[in-house]
Amino acid sequence: MKNLLQITFIAVLLFSCKSEHKKEVKDEHQHHQVEKKETSKKKVLSPHTYAMAMVGDAHVHIDYSSPGVRGRIIFGGLLAYDEVWQSGAHKATWLETNKDVSIDGKILKTGKYGIFTIPSKEEWTVIFNTNWDQHGKDEYDAKDDVLRFKVKPELSDENTEHLTYEVKKTGDTQGTISLSWEKVTIHFPFQIKE
């Protein structure tokens, strides 16, 4: 009888420990699932996107990360005037073309280029640079510039919440590129060289 009581006690103790262990593992597993759900719901603040168009035989593609205004003053605030900006968030914005294009009377050869700008109140400098694969403007060097020109910014009463590029076909071999963010837009024409 004594042995039977001891065996019963040991069996109850073992069953109790296994149940407790399973509960801990189950609780731990559920905790990880909750963390995954919370992570997947997190909104990306500067989503990666692109703009492109076919103009004649040319494919013009711009790749960038699109930060939001989120109630901030952007130009002359978050981005100081008269300083080089990578014209997007995170990695430098880049443009790729499979044909030579003419911008501001100068030729941009077939290839991939970082797009940088120097915003100011009265005019912006637009820059195409051979170092397209860099984080922000960390490695920006003016000696790698292949094309620079000035444009006048246009101001709007309406707010463009997320940085937006557009490539538009305006003719058989012509198009425009624009950048809009906050209440500012810049744009410039380009022509495909045959």
N, C-alpha and C positions, 0 to 999 in steps of 0.2 A: 504494500500500500504506500509505504514511504517512497519507494522508487517510482511508483506511478505518479505521485505528487511532484516529485523532482522533475520527471520527464515533461509533465504538463506545464510546469513553471518555465522550464527552459524553452519549450515550444512557443509559449505565449510571449516570452521575452524576445526570441528570434523573430517571430512574426511582427511584433511591435517595432523592432529596429528596422526591418525591411520596409514596412509601411512608411516609417518616418523618412528613411532614405529616399524612397520613391517620391514622397511629397516634396522633399528638398529639391530633387532633380527636376520635378515638374514645375515647382515655383521658379527655379533658376531658368528653365526653358521659357516659361511665359515671360519672364523679365526681359530676356533677349528679344523675344518677338515684339514686345511693346517698344523697346528701343529702336528696332528696325522700322516700325510703323511711324514713330515720331520723326526719325531721320528722313523717311521718304516724303513726309508732309512738308519738310522745310523748303521754303521757296528760294529759288536761285535768284540772287539780287542782280546779277549781271549776266543774263543768259547768252550763250554762244549762238551766233546766227550769221547770216550771209545775205548779200544782195548780188544779183547777176542779171545779165542780159546778153542776147545775141544781137550784134550790130553788124550787118553784112555777114562775112565769114568769121568774124571775131567773137570770141567768148570772153566777156569781161566779168570778172568775179572778185567781190570784196568779202573778206572774212573778218569778223570782229566779235567782241563781247559788248553787250548793250546795257550799260549801267542806267539806273533810274535816277530821276531828280530827287524823289523822296523828300520834298519840302525844302531842299537845300538851294542856296544860291550857287550856281555852277560856275559861270564865267565871271572872273573877278572875285570869286569866293573859293569854292573847292579847287578850281583850276585858276592859278594866278595868271594874270595877263602877261604877255611878252615872254612866256617860257614854253619850251618844247613840250608837247603833249603827244602821247601815242595814239590819240584819236579813237580811243575805246578804253575798255577795262582789261586788266590782266595782261595778256600777251599783246604785243603790238598788232594793230590792224594791218592787214596786207591786201594788196591788189595783185591779181594775176591776169595777164592777157596773152592770148596765143597769136596775136598780130601786133605789129608796131602801131602805136597810136600817137597822134599829135595833140599836145595839150599846151595852150598858151604859145603856139608857134614853135614848140620844141618837140623833139621826138623822144618818146618813151619806148624803148626797144621791147620786143617780146620777152616776157619773163615775169618774175614775182618780185614785188617791192613792198617795203614797209611804208605805210602812210602816216606821216607825222604832220602836225600843224603847230603854228604859233599863234594862238588867239590874241586879239587885242580889240579895243573898242571900235576903232576906225577901219582896220583891215586885218585880215588873217594872212599868214604865209602858209601855203600848202607845200609839203615836201614829200618827194618820193626817194626812198633810200634803199640801197642794195641789201642792207641787213634787215630782212623781213622777219626772221625767226628769233625774236628776243622777248624777254619779259619786260613789259612796259617800255620805258625808255632807258633802261639800265645800261645798255651797251650802245646807245645812240651816239654816233659820231658824224659831224657835218661833212667830214671828208668822204663819207660813203653816199652823200646825196648825189643823185643823178638829174634831178629836176626840182626847181623851186620857182614859185610864182605867187603873186598876191591876188586876193579876192576881197570884195567888200561883203561883210556879213549883212544879212537882212534880219530885221527884228520883227517879231509877231506879238500880238496880244495873247495868242493861244499858246499853251504849254505843250511841248512834245515830251511826254514823261520819260520814255526810253530813247536813248541814242539810236537814230535810224539813218542808215545809208540807203540810197536808191541809185540804181543804174538804169537809165531810160534811153530807149532808142528814139531819136528825133528825126531820123532820115535814113536813107539807104546805107550810108557810111558814117553817120554822125550820132552822137548821144550826149547825155549829160550825166554827171555824177553829183550827188548832193549829200550833205550831212546835216541833220537837224537834231537839236537837243535843247531842252529848256525852251527859251523863246528866240533862239538863234538858228538861222539856216545859212549855209554857204553852198554854192553850187558853181560848177564850171563845165564848159563844153569840151568834148574831145572828138577827134576824127580818126577813122581807121585809115592807115596808110597801106596801099596795095603793093 
